[in-house]
Amino acid sequence: MPSAGPACNTGIMRPAFVAPLLCAAACGFRQVQGPPGEEQVVVQGVLSPQASEQVLWIERTIPAGDPIVVALRPLATPPARVEVRDTSGAVFSYQPDTANPARFVATFTPVHGQRYDLLVEAGSHVIRGSTTVPAPLTILDPAADTVPRPAPGDSGLRLSWASGSSPWVLIYVTRPRDTVLAFPLMLVRRDTSALLPYFFISSYDSTLIVSVLGVDSATARVFNPDRGFSSNPAFEGNLTGGPGLFGATTSDRFVLRAQ
């Protein structure tokens, strides 16, 4: 899938393997408002076993009564500890990005099926979370890496995949030049196939990329494209001690070319 995506404001890029996911969550979690004048620490990260560099975003919420802004809001004082621990006891420490004080990076490759526990200590805030990396996902149909786009008048493109233990799958369609992707087109629950309607892939671009992501339950809940139509559209993270998301994903993709 695309390797980069911007923050809510287009002037600051947030490159990461799962940047489209974080792009969508960034604004929503930062707008979680507490008591007047009080800020909370927001942590966002989605682990990927298909990347050797893992990224966390650590920012401040917007105090109640203050105007909503889209710019990054890094902490005034960097966290004393940012780490992820696996079930064997191995600890992976995140270091601040010198070019972007809201971005923290650790070098490790998560393992499919492994649980990871997050700990962030920032002043009086102690934030914890956990996630389990989904089993590998493989697209079965279409089997080729590059396939012709369906012709006008077709109902769409049938997809099928093997997703191991993950019952939640997000589907994205992008162009090779895209740097902005806020929400997936579809969330598939407890199934291994879907019909991608033709109007989702009817772009005039000659090439499109279809990405299928197996995700954990928290990531599925946050990025459910139907959430905006529900009675409770608010972002619901999975951390204790502050708002945010610590999730995991695995993916496969193929290319559609115009006939």
C-alpha positions as CSV (number, residue, x, y, z in Angstrom):
1,M,0.0,0.0,0.0
2,P,1.1,3.6,-0.2
3,S,4.1,4.4,2.0
4,A,3.3,8.0,3.0
5,G,0.4,10.2,4.0
6,P,0.0,13.6,5.5
7,A,-1.3,14.8,8.8
8,C,-4.6,16.7,8.9
9,N,-2.7,19.8,7.7
10,T,-1.1,19.2,4.4
11,G,2.1,21.0,5.4
12,I,3.4,18.3,7.7
13,M,3.9,14.8,6.3
14,R,3.5,11.7,8.5
15,P,5.3,8.9,6.6
16,A,4.6,5.4,7.8
17,F,3.6,2.1,6.3
18,V,0.1,2.6,7.7
19,A,0.0,6.4,7.4
20,P,-3.5,6.4,5.9
21,L,-4.8,5.0,9.1
22,L,-3.0,7.5,11.3
23,C,-4.0,10.4,9.1
24,A,-7.6,9.8,9.9
25,A,-7.2,9.3,13.6
26,A,-4.9,12.2,14.2
27,C,-7.5,14.9,14.1
28,G,-10.2,13.0,15.8
29,F,-8.2,12.0,18.9
30,R,-6.6,15.4,19.3
31,Q,-10.0,16.9,19.4
32,V,-11.0,14.8,22.5
33,Q,-11.6,17.6,25.0
34,G,-11.2,17.3,28.8
35,P,-12.0,19.9,31.5
36,P,-11.4,23.6,30.6
37,G,-7.8,24.5,30.5
38,E,-6.6,20.8,30.9
39,E,-4.7,18.9,28.3
40,Q,-4.3,15.2,27.9
41,V,-1.6,13.2,26.1
42,V,-2.7,11.5,22.9
43,V,-0.8,8.5,21.6
44,Q,-1.3,7.0,18.2
45,G,0.4,4.0,16.6
46,V,-0.3,1.0,14.4
47,L,2.3,-1.7,14.3
48,S,3.1,-3.4,10.9
49,P,5.1,-6.6,10.5
50,Q,5.8,-5.5,6.9
51,A,8.0,-2.6,8.1
52,S,11.2,-2.5,10.1
53,E,10.5,1.0,11.5
54,Q,7.6,1.5,13.8
55,V,6.1,5.0,14.5
56,L,4.2,6.5,17.4
57,W,2.7,10.0,17.4
58,I,2.5,11.6,20.8
59,E,0.6,15.0,21.0
60,R,-1.6,17.1,23.3
61,T,-5.3,17.3,23.2
62,I,-7.1,20.6,22.7
63,P,-8.4,22.0,26.0
64,A,-12.1,22.5,26.3
65,G,-13.1,25.9,25.1
66,D,-10.0,26.4,22.9
67,P,-10.5,26.6,19.1
68,I,-9.9,23.4,17.1
69,V,-6.6,23.4,15.2
70,V,-5.2,21.0,12.7
71,A,-1.5,21.7,13.4
72,L,0.6,19.2,15.3
73,R,0.6,19.8,19.1
74,P,3.8,18.1,20.4
75,L,4.3,17.9,24.2
76,A,6.1,20.8,25.8
77,T,8.4,18.3,27.6
78,P,9.3,15.0,25.8
79,P,8.1,11.8,27.5
80,A,10.5,10.2,29.9
81,R,9.7,6.7,28.5
82,V,8.2,5.4,25.3
83,E,8.5,1.7,24.8
84,V,6.8,-1.4,23.5
85,R,7.4,-4.8,25.1
86,D,6.7,-8.2,23.6
87,T,5.6,-11.4,25.3
88,S,9.2,-12.7,25.6
89,G,10.1,-9.6,27.6
90,A,12.1,-7.8,24.8
91,V,11.8,-4.1,25.1
92,F,11.8,-1.7,22.1
93,S,12.4,1.9,23.0
94,Y,11.1,4.7,20.8
95,Q,13.3,7.7,20.2
96,P,12.1,11.2,19.2
97,D,12.5,12.3,15.6
98,T,14.7,15.4,15.7
99,A,12.9,16.8,12.7
100,N,9.4,16.4,14.2
101,P,8.9,16.4,18.0
102,A,5.5,14.7,17.8
103,R,7.0,11.6,16.0
104,F,8.7,8.8,17.8
105,V,10.5,5.9,16.1
106,A,11.7,2.4,17.1
107,T,13.5,-0.1,14.9
108,F,12.0,-3.6,15.1
109,T,9.7,-5.8,13.0
110,P,6.6,-7.1,14.8
111,V,5.8,-10.8,14.6
112,H,2.5,-12.1,13.4
113,G,0.4,-13.4,16.3
114,Q,2.5,-11.7,18.9
115,R,1.1,-9.5,21.6
116,Y,2.8,-6.1,22.3
117,D,2.3,-3.9,25.3
118,L,2.8,-0.1,25.1
119,L,4.0,2.2,27.9
120,V,4.3,6.0,27.7
121,E,5.3,8.0,30.7
122,A,4.9,11.8,30.2
123,G,5.0,13.9,33.3
124,S,2.1,12.8,35.5
125,H,0.5,10.9,32.6
126,V,1.1,7.1,32.3
127,I,-0.5,5.6,29.2
128,R,-0.8,1.9,28.5
129,G,-2.2,-0.2,25.7
130,S,-1.8,-3.6,24.1
131,T,-2.4,-5.1,20.7
132,T,-1.9,-8.4,18.9
133,V,-0.5,-8.4,15.4
134,P,-2.9,-10.2,13.0
135,A,-1.9,-13.3,11.1
136,P,-0.6,-12.8,7.6
137,L,-3.2,-11.8,5.0
138,T,-2.9,-13.0,1.4
139,I,-5.1,-11.9,-1.5
140,L,-6.3,-15.1,-3.3
141,D,-8.5,-13.5,-6.1
142,P,-7.3,-11.9,-8.2
143,A,-4.2,-14.0,-8.0
144,A,-2.0,-11.8,-10.1
145,D,-0.2,-8.7,-8.9
146,T,-1.5,-6.7,-11.8
147,V,-4.9,-7.2,-13.3
148,P,-7.1,-5.3,-15.9
149,R,-9.7,-3.0,-14.5
150,P,-13.3,-4.2,-15.1
151,A,-15.1,-2.6,-18.0
152,P,-17.8,0.0,-17.6
153,G,-21.1,-1.7,-17.0
154,D,-19.6,-4.4,-14.9
155,S,-20.9,-4.6,-11.3
156,G,-17.4,-4.4,-9.9
157,L,-14.4,-6.5,-8.9
158,R,-14.7,-9.6,-6.7
159,L,-12.0,-9.9,-4.1
160,S,-11.1,-12.9,-1.8
161,W,-8.4,-13.4,0.7
162,A,-7.0,-15.6,3.4
163,S,-6.7,-13.5,6.6
164,G,-5.7,-16.1,9.3
165,S,-7.2,-15.1,12.6
166,S,-8.2,-11.5,11.7
167,P,-12.0,-11.1,11.4
168,W,-11.8,-7.4,10.4
169,V,-10.5,-6.2,7.0
170,L,-10.2,-2.7,5.6
171,I,-10.1,-2.1,1.9
172,Y,-8.5,1.0,0.3
173,V,-8.2,2.1,-3.3
174,T,-5.5,4.7,-4.2
175,R,-3.7,6.1,-7.1
176,P,0.1,5.8,-7.2
177,R,0.5,9.6,-6.8
178,D,-1.9,9.8,-3.8
179,T,-0.5,11.2,-0.6
180,V,-3.9,11.8,1.2
181,L,-6.1,8.9,2.2
182,A,-8.4,9.5,5.2
183,F,-10.8,6.6,5.3
184,P,-11.1,3.1,3.9
185,L,-13.9,2.4,1.4
186,M,-15.1,-0.8,3.2
187,L,-14.8,-2.6,6.5
188,V,-15.5,-6.3,6.0
189,R,-16.5,-8.2,9.2
190,R,-16.0,-12.0,9.6
191,D,-15.8,-12.7,5.9
192,T,-13.0,-13.4,3.4
193,S,-14.5,-11.9,0.2
194,A,-16.1,-8.7,-1.0
195,L,-17.4,-7.0,-4.1
196,L,-15.7,-3.8,-4.8
197,P,-18.3,-1.7,-6.7
198,Y,-17.4,-0.3,-10.0
199,F,-17.8,3.3,-9.0
200,F,-15.0,2.8,-6.5
201,I,-12.6,1.9,-9.3
202,S,-13.9,4.0,-12.1
203,S,-11.2,6.6,-11.9
204,Y,-9.8,8.1,-15.1
205,D,-6.3,7.2,-13.9
206,S,-4.7,4.4,-15.8
207,T,-3.4,2.7,-12.6
208,L,-5.0,2.1,-9.2
209,I,-3.8,0.3,-6.2
210,V,-6.2,-1.9,-4.1
211,S,-5.0,-2.6,-0.6
212,V,-6.6,-5.1,1.7
213,L,-5.6,-4.8,5.4
214,G,-6.2,-7.2,8.2
215,V,-6.5,-5.3,11.4
216,D,-7.1,-5.7,15.1
217,S,-10.5,-4.9,16.7
218,A,-9.5,-1.4,18.0
219,T,-8.1,-0.3,14.6
220,A,-11.3,-1.7,12.9
221,R,-13.5,0.3,15.4
222,V,-11.6,3.6,14.8
223,F,-11.5,3.3,11.0
224,N,-14.9,1.9,10.4
225,P,-16.2,3.9,7.4
226,D,-19.8,3.5,8.7
227,R,-18.9,5.1,12.0
228,G,-19.9,8.6,10.8
229,F,-23.5,7.3,10.3
230,S,-23.9,5.8,13.7
231,S,-25.6,7.2,16.7
232,N,-22.1,7.5,18.4
233,P,-19.6,8.6,15.8
234,A,-16.9,9.5,18.3
235,F,-13.4,8.0,18.1
236,E,-13.0,5.1,20.6
237,G,-9.5,4.2,21.3
238,N,-8.0,1.4,23.4
239,L,-5.6,3.1,25.8
240,T,-5.7,3.7,29.5
241,G,-4.5,6.9,30.9
242,G,-5.3,9.0,27.8
243,P,-7.1,9.0,24.5
244,G,-5.5,7.3,21.5
245,L,-4.9,4.1,19.6
246,F,-2.3,1.3,19.7
247,G,-3.2,-1.1,17.0
248,A,-1.7,-3.5,14.4
249,T,-2.3,-4.4,10.8
250,T,-1.0,-6.7,8.0
251,S,-1.8,-6.3,4.4
252,D,-1.6,-7.3,0.8
253,R,-2.3,-5.4,-2.4
254,F,-2.5,-5.6,-6.2
255,V,-2.5,-3.1,-9.1
256,L,-5.5,-2.4,-11.4
257,R,-4.6,-1.1,-14.9
258,A,-7.1,0.4,-17.4
259,Q,-7.8,-1.9,-20.4
